[in-house]
Amino acid sequence: MLWACPFSRAPGNSEYTLSLPGDPCCAVLTQKRRKWTTRKEGDFSKLPDNLMSEESDSLRTSPFVAPLSENNELPKQPGYVCSLTEELVTKAREELQEKPEWRLRDVQALRDMVCKDYPNLSTSLDDAFLLRFLRARKFDYDRALQLLVNYHSCRRSWPEVFDNLKPSALKEVLSSGFLTVLPHSDPRGCQVLCLRPDRWIPSNYPITENIRAIYLTLEKLIQSEETQVNGIVILADYKGVGLAKASHFGPFIAKKVIGILQDGFPIRIKAVNIVNEPRIFKGIFAIIKPFLKEKIANRFFLHGSDLNSLHLNLPKSILPKEYGGTAGELDANAWKEVLLASEEDFVKEFCRPLSPSNSLLQETPLVERITSEVQGDDSIRGVKSQLYSCY
């Protein structure tokens, strides 16, 4: 029989308190590490296994749920069914601090925080959706909540990218071959996103259309639990990219995009492989690097035209012949069809009117902060001259 678990959390506190029957000590669940300790003695050795039973519906509700409506009832959320293999469950435990026996309780804790701190936030609260943010922040509740807030803040603050965001509105970009996802993952299980900026003709459409296509692709990829755990790898081919194209990717665009990828989207970028980069790329990277976190910057690999160097990171068996691989010719059309088949899902998610009373607007959105910081940064005023000097 499942114990009754009276939880409480003081405002602004990062700990939940649990009183256990028959025990004089108060156990504390620390959000960041989710380990049971007593205030008196340290480790709270072991709780009964059935206390953490995933099968129990009572894990989906708790006494500290913040209401979304006046009648103190949350909408019923779809049940979660884990699709991870045993190998990926182990990997998630080791790398992401994800414990299957705690999974639904962690999701519920994040859901409660959203309801309490952002009651008017128009967001999905189902288990599968919230798990994306927990996994992306290694089950740190506070960081996962901030990521979720940033995710919605970015979408509301950059209408040129996020308004009417659906595959049918981007057929020209998807047909150009600018991006695709390789059919085979790398040895670590990472999906490989392939970008080819040389396929973009600036006179046909603005660079924001490319960003929209990348975002659509990331949204589709992150639906997979396997991708949530393993992450993705980016392969960018800069062959034929000259000053004319590089000048479109200025500091404003660069910092917005990087801000979203680092702090506003629940995906793990494990590596960025750059091939065929011309001299101008030194200028492009000079724009990007100041905005990159050290961990991400260290995951950039510049291979030039040396495909043998690329093959040390991505094996020939998963690469198309254009990159010295044995997986046939690169087919951008296949990924376009995958996205177009998901049209209805994207329409529901991105083409509905936004609530004007969203509590996020009380704070400065992430993208607006990024833009204001760039405008006030004297160090980027010489970016164009930097590009010319590299060219």
N, C-alpha and C positions, 0 to 999 in steps of 0.2 A: 504494500500500500504506500502511495506517495505521501511524503510528509507535507504538511502545510508549511510554506516558507514565507514568513512575513519579512519582506524587504523594505528598506527605506533608504533615501539618499538626501542629504542636506543640500540646499541650493548652493551651487558653486563648488561642491565637494566632488572629488573624483573617486569616491568609494561608496559602494553599496554595503549596508549593514544587514546581516542575517542573524536572527536569533534562533538558536537550535534548541529543541525541547530537551530539558533535563541537563543542560550544560550551563554552568554559571558564567562562562566567558561569552563574549560577543565575537562572532566570526566576521571577518571583513573580506569582501570581494573587491580587490583593487582592479580598476578598469584596465589599466595598461598591461597587467600581467595575468589577471584572472586567476590568481592562486589564493587558496584559502589560508588565512593566518588568524591566530587569536591575538587579542591585544595583550595577553599576559605571557604567552609562551612561544610564539613564533609559528611554526608550521602546524596547521590543523590537519592532522595526518590523513584521514580518509573518511569520506562520506559514503553512506550506503549507495550501491550502484543504482538502485531503483530511484534514487533522488534525482539522478540526471537522465532518466529514461527519455529517449527521443520520441517514443511512441505516445507519451502522454500529451493530451491536448492542453493540459494545464500549463505546459511550458510556453504556450503562446500568449498567456495572459498572466498578469501579476498585479498585486495591490498598488504598485506605484505607477501604473499606466496613466499618462496624462491624456485627458479626453480631447477628441477632435470635435465633439459636438456637445450641446448643452445637456443631453441625456447621458453623458459619460460613457458612451459606447463607441468603440472603434469598429470600422467596417471589417467584415470578415475577410481575412487574407487567404489567398490560395495556399494549399498545403505544399510543402517542399519535399521533393524526392531527390536524393543525392544521385548524380549520374557519374561520379568519380570512380575510377577503378581503385582496387586496393593499393596499387602502387602510387597513384596520385593522392589518395587519402594519407598515405605515409609521408609523401613529399610535402603536402599541405601542412601536416603536423610539424614537420621538421623546419620548413622554411617560413611558414606563415603563422605559426603558433595556433593553427586551427585544430581543435579537438572535437571529434565527432560527437562525443558525449555532452559537449558544452555548446554545440553549434546553434541550436534553436534558442537556447537561453541568451547567447550573445546577440543574436538577431533581435530578440525581444528587447534586450537592454538598449540597443541602438534605436529601435522603433519608439521606445518610451522617451528617449532623449529628444527625438525629432518632435514628438507630440507635445512635449513639455516646453522645449525651447523655441520651436518654430511651428506653432499650431496651425498657421495659415499657409504653410509651404505646400504647394501643389506638387506632390511627389508620390510615386508608388511606395507602398509600405509592405509589399509582399516579401516573403523570406528570400526568394531567389534574387530579387533586385538589391535588397540591402546587403546580401552576402558579397556582392561585387565590391562594395566599399570597404567592408571589413577585411576582405582578403587583400585588397590593394594597400591597406594600412596595417597589415599583420595583426588584425583583431585588436587594435588600439581603439577603443570606443571614441575618445575625443577626436583623434585624427580622422577617423572614419566619418564622424559627423561633420567635421570641417570640410572634408572632401566632398561630401554630399551637398553641402551648402554652396561650395564653390562651383560644383557641377551645374547647379541650377542658376547660380548667379551669372556664370559665363554665358549661358544660353540666353538669358534675358538681356544681357548687356551688349551683345554683338548681333543685332538683327540682320545685318548683311549676310551673315553666315547661317544663322539658325532659323530664320523665317522661311516657311514653306520648304523645309528640308526633307526632301523625298527623292528616291532614285529617278523617277520620271522627269523631275526638273533638272537632272544632271546627265541626261543621255549623251550630250555632246562630249562632256568630260570623260564619261565612262567608255565612250566609243573611241576616244582618241588614243587610248593605250597609256594614258598618264599614270595609271596605277592598276595594280592587280594583286591578288594574293596567290602565292605559289600553291600548287595542289598538294605538296608534301611538306610536312613540318621538319624542323631540324632535329638532330639527335636528342636534344633536350625536350622536345615536344613543342617548341615554339613555332607558331605560325609565322610565315615570312611575308611581310608587306613590301612589295616591289614598287618603287617610284621612279618614273622616267620623265623628269622635267623637260627634256628636249622635245617631247611630244606636245607640249603646250605652245599654242600660238597666241601671244598676248593680244593681238588685234581681234581675236575671235571672242574672248570673254575675259573678265578680270581674274586676278590671282585668287580672289576669295572663292571662286567656283571650285578651284582645286582644293582649297581648304575644306569646303563643304563635302567634296567627294571623299577626302581622307577621313573626316569625322564620321560620315555615314559608314565607311568601312570599319572603323574602330567600334562603332556601336554594334555592328553586326558580329564582329569577331568576339566581343566581350560577352555576348549571349552564351557562349560556350563555357561551361565550368572548367573544361580542360585548359582553355586559354586564360581564364582567371587565375589558375594556379601556375601554369607554365610561363605565361607572358608571351610577348611577340618580339620578333627581330625585324628591323627595317633594312632593306637593301635599296640604296639610292644611287642611280646611274646618272651622273652629271655630264655625260658626253654631249658636246655641242652647246652647253650653256655658256653664253657670253655675257657681256656687260649689260646689254639691252634687257635681258631677262632678269639678271641678278638685281638690277636697280628696282624692280617691282617688289622684291623681298626686302624692304627697308626695315629699320629698327622697330617701327610701330607694329607691323605685321609679325615680325620675328618674335617680339616679346609677348604678344598676345597668344600666338600659337604655342610657344614654349610654356607660357603660364598655364594654359589649358592642359597640355600634355603632362606637366609635372604636378600641378596642384588642382586640376579641375576635371580630371577624367580617371575612372578606376581601372587603369591598365598598367601592367608592368612591362616597361621597355627594357629588354635584356641586352640589346646590342644594336648599334647603328653602323652598318657597313657602307662606306662610300667608295664607289668605283668610278674610274674615268674622270676624276675631277680635274678641271683645268686650273690654270694659275689663279683665275678669278675666284676660285673657291676659298682661297686664303682670306679674301675680303669678306665673303659670305660667312665664313666661320668666325671671323673677327666680330661680326655683328651678333652672331648667335652665342658665342662662348660666355660673355659676361652674364648672360641670363640663365646659364645652365648650372644646376647643382653639381658639385664635384663628382658625386657618384655617377650621374648621367654623362658628364663630360668624359669620364674615364671609360665609358662604353662606346665611344666613337672610334672607329677604325678606318683610316684612310689608306686605300690599297692602290690608288692610281690605276694604271693599266695592267698591274701585276695580278693576273687571275690566280696564280699559285698562292699568293698571299690571301686572296679571298677564300680559296678552298681550305685554308687552315681554320677558318671560322665557319664556313658553310660548305658541306661536302658536295662533290660533283653529283652525287646520286639524286639530290633534290633540286639542283639548279638546271635551268634550261640551257640549251646549247649556246645561246647568246653570251652566256657567262662561263663557258667552258664546261658545262654540265652534261649529264647524260639523260636528262628527264624530258627530252623532246623540245619542241619550239615553245616559246613563251606565248601563252594564250590569254590575252586580256579580256576576251569576250566572255569566257566562262564565269569570271567573277561579276561582270556586268549583269549577267542573267541571274546570278544568285541574289544580287541586290534588288533587281527589278521584281523578282519573285516575292520579295519582302515589302513591297510597296504599301500594303495595307497596314502593316505594323508601324511603319514610319509615319504614315498619315495620322494614325491615332496618337502617336507620341509627339510629333513636331508640328502638326498642322491644326491644332486646336487653340482657341483663344486663351490667353493667359489671364489669371485673376489679378486685377489691379491692386488688391489688398494684400499682396504677398509680403510677408514679414521680412523677406530678404532685402527689400528695398529700403529698409531702415538703416542698413549698413552700406558702406561703399563697396560696390561689387568688385570682384577680383579683376575683371578686365578693365574697369574704369581706373582702378588703382594702378594697374600696369601702364595704361596710357598716360596718366598724369606723371608717373615716375619717369617715363621715357621723355616726355615733353620737357621735364625739368633737368634732364641729364645732359650737361655740356659735352660729355665725352663722346656722344654719338653725332655731334654736329659735323664732324669731318668724315663721316662714313663714305660719302660719295667719292671724296678724294682718295680715301683708302682703297676703294674698289678700283679707281683708275690706276693707282700706283701698283696694285697687284696685277693688273691686266697688262 
